[in-house]
Amino acid sequence: MIENLNRETVVSYYDEHVKNKLNDYIKVNPRIEYGWKTIKRFAPSNPKRILEVGCGMGNISSRMHKYWPDATITGIDISTLSIQIAQKLFANDKLSFRETILTPETFNEQFDLVIFMDVYEHIAVNDRPDVHAALAKILNNKGKIILTVPTPHNLKWSLVNKPETMQPVDEHISYEVIGKLAADTGTEVILYQLKNVWNVGDYAHIVLEKNDDFEAAFFHPKPVSAGQRSQRIISKARAKLGSFFRNYYVRRKLG
């Protein structure tokens, strides 16, 4: 990570690299394809409102619009030029783009799905508290956060062997970092999976889910259906019967 960066420096960097984002859209980028498969597999079944943080020129936001045409989708990015291109290529009444960063003040509405496609590692450590607070505020119950990030060993290798690919901010996203993200946002980590995009274990896909129903269901006097309660009663009876016979067997054999 480069210390003491100002916003203008970061914006300038990403504006200058818009061509790379366009190539990711025009050509097939395995990193994008792997991420898209994870999004389709682990997203809520019918998300109504979706946010993509660091949307670039709108590639993934556009795919999500085609996949969930009834959803309202918002893409945000710090790059002025990226947002201008996204608006020209993809914006419509269901898909919009904003030049902004994610803070607790950015949105008042809530979302069922929030995407960070190779973005979270580019958030400076000092900026994470604001991002986490925003996510805790805007994520609906049962909502999910899906992240794809390069693994720490990937970034270490790139720094030595391909330093020209490093971005102004490239933080190592460890298990501890993801645990802190989950704790701050009131979510659970339901997936942490390594992917072999170009090399073994070079990317990680992470899914977090907000589940405010757990405590209510746990303490509710009737937390399950009648059928489920019947099955529990049968299971308990079988367990007691098995315990009786095992106790008898032990006593008979051991005296």
C-alpha positions as CSV (number, residue, x, y, z in Angstrom):
1,M,0.0,0.0,0.0
2,I,1.2,3.5,-0.8
3,E,0.8,5.7,2.3
4,N,-0.8,9.2,2.5
5,L,-2.7,8.9,-0.7
6,N,-5.2,11.6,-1.4
7,R,-8.5,11.0,-3.3
8,E,-7.3,12.8,-6.4
9,T,-4.4,10.4,-6.8
10,V,-6.6,7.4,-6.6
11,V,-9.2,8.8,-8.9
12,S,-6.5,9.7,-11.4
13,Y,-5.1,6.1,-11.3
14,Y,-8.4,4.5,-12.0
15,D,-9.3,7.0,-14.7
16,E,-6.1,6.1,-16.5
17,H,-6.8,2.4,-16.3
18,V,-10.3,2.5,-17.7
19,K,-9.1,0.8,-20.9
20,N,-8.3,-2.3,-18.8
21,K,-11.8,-2.4,-17.5
22,L,-13.2,-2.1,-21.0
23,N,-11.0,-5.0,-22.1
24,D,-12.5,-7.1,-19.2
25,Y,-15.9,-6.4,-20.7
26,I,-15.0,-7.0,-24.4
27,K,-12.8,-10.0,-23.8
28,V,-13.2,-13.0,-21.4
29,N,-11.4,-12.4,-18.1
30,P,-11.3,-15.7,-16.1
31,R,-11.2,-13.7,-12.8
32,I,-14.5,-12.0,-13.8
33,E,-16.1,-15.3,-14.9
34,Y,-15.2,-17.1,-11.7
35,G,-16.6,-14.2,-9.7
36,W,-19.8,-14.1,-11.7
37,K,-20.4,-17.9,-11.1
38,T,-20.1,-17.3,-7.3
39,I,-22.5,-14.4,-7.4
40,K,-25.2,-16.4,-9.2
41,R,-24.7,-19.4,-6.9
42,F,-24.8,-17.6,-3.6
43,A,-26.9,-14.5,-4.1
44,P,-30.4,-14.4,-2.5
45,S,-32.9,-16.1,-4.8
46,N,-34.8,-13.0,-5.7
47,P,-32.9,-9.8,-4.7
48,K,-35.0,-6.6,-5.0
49,R,-32.2,-4.1,-4.4
50,I,-28.5,-4.7,-5.3
51,L,-25.5,-2.5,-4.7
52,E,-22.1,-3.0,-6.5
53,V,-19.3,-1.2,-4.7
54,G,-16.4,-0.3,-7.1
55,C,-18.5,-1.1,-10.2
56,G,-15.9,0.2,-12.6
57,M,-17.5,0.7,-16.0
58,G,-20.5,-1.5,-15.1
59,N,-19.7,-4.9,-16.4
60,I,-21.0,-7.0,-13.5
61,S,-23.8,-4.5,-12.7
62,S,-25.0,-5.0,-16.3
63,R,-24.9,-8.8,-16.0
64,M,-26.9,-8.7,-12.7
65,H,-29.5,-6.5,-14.4
66,K,-29.9,-9.1,-17.2
67,Y,-30.0,-11.9,-14.6
68,W,-32.4,-10.2,-12.2
69,P,-34.3,-7.8,-14.5
70,D,-36.8,-6.8,-11.8
71,A,-34.1,-5.7,-9.3
72,T,-33.1,-2.1,-8.8
73,I,-29.3,-2.1,-9.1
74,T,-26.9,0.7,-8.2
75,G,-23.2,0.8,-9.0
76,I,-20.8,3.2,-7.3
77,D,-17.2,3.9,-8.1
78,I,-14.6,6.5,-7.2
79,S,-13.5,6.9,-10.9
80,T,-15.2,9.8,-12.7
81,L,-14.4,8.3,-16.2
82,S,-15.6,4.8,-15.2
83,I,-19.0,6.1,-14.1
84,Q,-19.4,8.2,-17.2
85,I,-18.7,5.1,-19.4
86,A,-21.0,2.9,-17.3
87,Q,-23.8,5.5,-17.7
88,K,-23.4,5.6,-21.4
89,L,-23.2,1.8,-21.9
90,F,-25.7,0.4,-19.4
91,A,-27.8,2.9,-17.4
92,N,-31.6,2.5,-17.6
93,D,-34.6,2.9,-15.3
94,K,-33.5,-0.2,-13.2
95,L,-29.7,0.3,-13.4
96,S,-28.0,3.5,-12.2
97,F,-24.4,4.6,-11.5
98,R,-23.0,7.1,-9.1
99,E,-19.6,8.6,-8.6
100,T,-19.1,8.2,-4.9
101,I,-17.5,6.1,-2.1
102,L,-19.4,4.0,0.5
103,T,-19.9,5.7,3.8
104,P,-22.7,5.6,6.3
105,E,-24.2,8.8,4.7
106,T,-24.2,7.4,1.1
107,F,-27.5,5.5,1.2
108,N,-30.6,5.6,3.3
109,E,-32.2,2.6,1.5
110,Q,-31.4,-1.0,2.2
111,F,-30.1,-3.7,-0.1
112,D,-30.5,-7.5,-0.4
113,L,-27.2,-8.0,-2.0
114,V,-23.9,-6.0,-1.9
115,I,-21.0,-6.9,-4.3
116,F,-17.3,-6.2,-3.9
117,M,-15.7,-7.7,-7.1
118,D,-12.0,-7.4,-6.5
119,V,-12.6,-4.1,-4.6
120,Y,-12.3,-4.7,-0.9
121,E,-8.5,-5.1,-1.0
122,H,-8.4,-1.6,-2.5
123,I,-10.0,0.0,0.6
124,A,-7.4,1.5,2.9
125,V,-7.4,0.1,6.4
126,N,-8.3,3.5,7.9
127,D,-11.4,3.7,5.6
128,R,-12.7,0.3,6.6
129,P,-14.7,1.4,9.7
130,D,-16.8,3.8,7.6
131,V,-17.4,1.1,5.0
132,H,-18.3,-1.5,7.7
133,A,-20.7,1.0,9.4
134,A,-22.4,1.6,6.0
135,L,-22.8,-2.1,5.4
136,A,-24.3,-2.7,8.8
137,K,-26.8,0.1,8.1
138,I,-27.9,-0.8,4.5
139,L,-27.9,-4.6,4.5
140,N,-31.3,-6.1,4.8
141,N,-32.0,-9.1,7.1
142,K,-31.1,-12.2,5.0
143,G,-29.1,-9.9,2.8
144,K,-25.7,-11.1,1.6
145,I,-22.3,-9.5,0.9
146,I,-20.2,-11.2,-1.7
147,L,-16.5,-10.5,-2.1
148,T,-13.8,-11.7,-4.4
149,V,-10.2,-10.8,-3.4
150,P,-6.7,-11.8,-4.3
151,T,-5.2,-13.9,-1.6
152,P,-2.3,-12.5,0.5
153,H,0.2,-14.9,-1.2
154,N,-1.0,-13.7,-4.6
155,L,-0.3,-10.1,-3.7
156,K,3.1,-11.0,-2.2
157,W,4.0,-12.8,-5.4
158,S,2.8,-9.9,-7.6
159,L,4.7,-7.3,-5.6
160,V,8.0,-9.2,-6.3
161,N,7.3,-10.5,-9.8
162,K,4.8,-8.1,-11.3
163,P,5.1,-4.8,-9.4
164,E,3.6,-2.9,-12.3
165,T,0.2,-4.6,-11.6
166,M,0.0,-3.3,-8.0
167,Q,-2.6,-0.6,-7.4
168,P,-2.4,2.5,-5.2
169,V,-4.0,0.5,-2.3
170,D,-3.5,-3.3,-2.2
171,E,-4.3,-4.6,1.2
172,H,-3.8,-8.2,2.3
173,I,-7.3,-9.7,3.1
174,S,-6.7,-12.4,5.7
175,Y,-9.1,-14.6,7.6
176,E,-8.8,-12.1,10.5
177,V,-9.8,-9.2,8.2
178,I,-12.9,-11.1,7.0
179,G,-13.7,-12.0,10.6
180,K,-13.6,-8.3,11.6
181,L,-15.8,-7.4,8.6
182,A,-18.4,-10.0,9.7
183,A,-18.3,-8.8,13.3
184,D,-18.6,-5.1,12.4
185,T,-21.5,-5.7,9.9
186,G,-23.5,-8.2,12.1
187,T,-23.1,-10.9,9.5
188,E,-21.9,-14.6,9.4
189,V,-19.3,-15.9,7.1
190,I,-21.1,-18.7,5.2
191,L,-18.4,-19.2,2.5
192,Y,-14.6,-18.8,2.3
193,Q,-13.4,-20.6,-0.8
194,L,-10.1,-20.5,-2.6
195,K,-10.2,-20.3,-6.4
196,N,-7.5,-21.3,-8.9
197,V,-7.9,-18.5,-11.5
198,W,-4.4,-18.3,-12.9
199,N,-2.5,-20.1,-10.1
200,V,-3.4,-22.4,-7.3
201,G,-5.3,-20.5,-4.6
202,D,-4.7,-17.1,-6.1
203,Y,-8.2,-15.7,-5.3
204,A,-10.7,-16.1,-2.5
205,H,-14.5,-15.9,-2.7
206,I,-16.3,-14.9,0.5
207,V,-20.0,-14.7,1.2
208,L,-21.4,-13.1,4.4
209,E,-25.1,-13.2,5.4
210,K,-27.1,-11.1,7.8
211,N,-29.4,-13.3,9.9
212,D,-31.4,-11.4,12.5
213,D,-34.0,-14.2,12.7
214,F,-31.7,-16.6,14.5
215,E,-32.3,-15.4,18.1
216,A,-36.0,-14.8,17.5
217,A,-36.4,-18.3,16.1
218,F,-34.3,-19.8,18.9
219,F,-36.4,-18.4,21.7
220,H,-39.8,-18.5,20.0
221,P,-42.2,-20.9,21.7
222,K,-43.0,-22.5,18.4
223,P,-39.8,-22.1,16.3
224,V,-40.5,-24.9,13.9
225,S,-43.5,-26.4,12.1
226,A,-45.7,-29.2,13.4
227,G,-44.0,-31.7,11.0
228,Q,-40.6,-30.7,12.2
229,R,-41.7,-31.0,15.9
230,S,-43.0,-34.5,15.2
231,Q,-39.7,-35.5,13.6
232,R,-37.8,-34.1,16.6
233,I,-40.1,-36.2,19.0
234,I,-39.5,-39.3,16.9
235,S,-35.7,-38.7,16.8
236,K,-35.6,-38.2,20.6
237,A,-37.6,-41.5,21.1
238,R,-35.2,-43.4,18.9
239,A,-32.2,-41.9,20.7
240,K,-33.7,-42.9,24.1
241,L,-34.4,-46.4,22.8
242,G,-30.9,-46.8,21.5
243,S,-29.5,-45.5,24.8
244,F,-31.5,-48.1,26.7
245,F,-30.2,-51.0,24.5
246,R,-26.6,-49.7,24.6
247,N,-26.8,-49.4,28.4
248,Y,-28.2,-53.0,28.6
249,Y,-25.4,-54.3,26.4
250,V,-22.6,-52.6,28.4
251,R,-24.1,-54.0,31.7
252,R,-24.4,-57.5,30.3
253,K,-20.9,-57.6,28.9
254,L,-19.1,-55.9,31.8
255,G,-21.2,-57.1,34.7
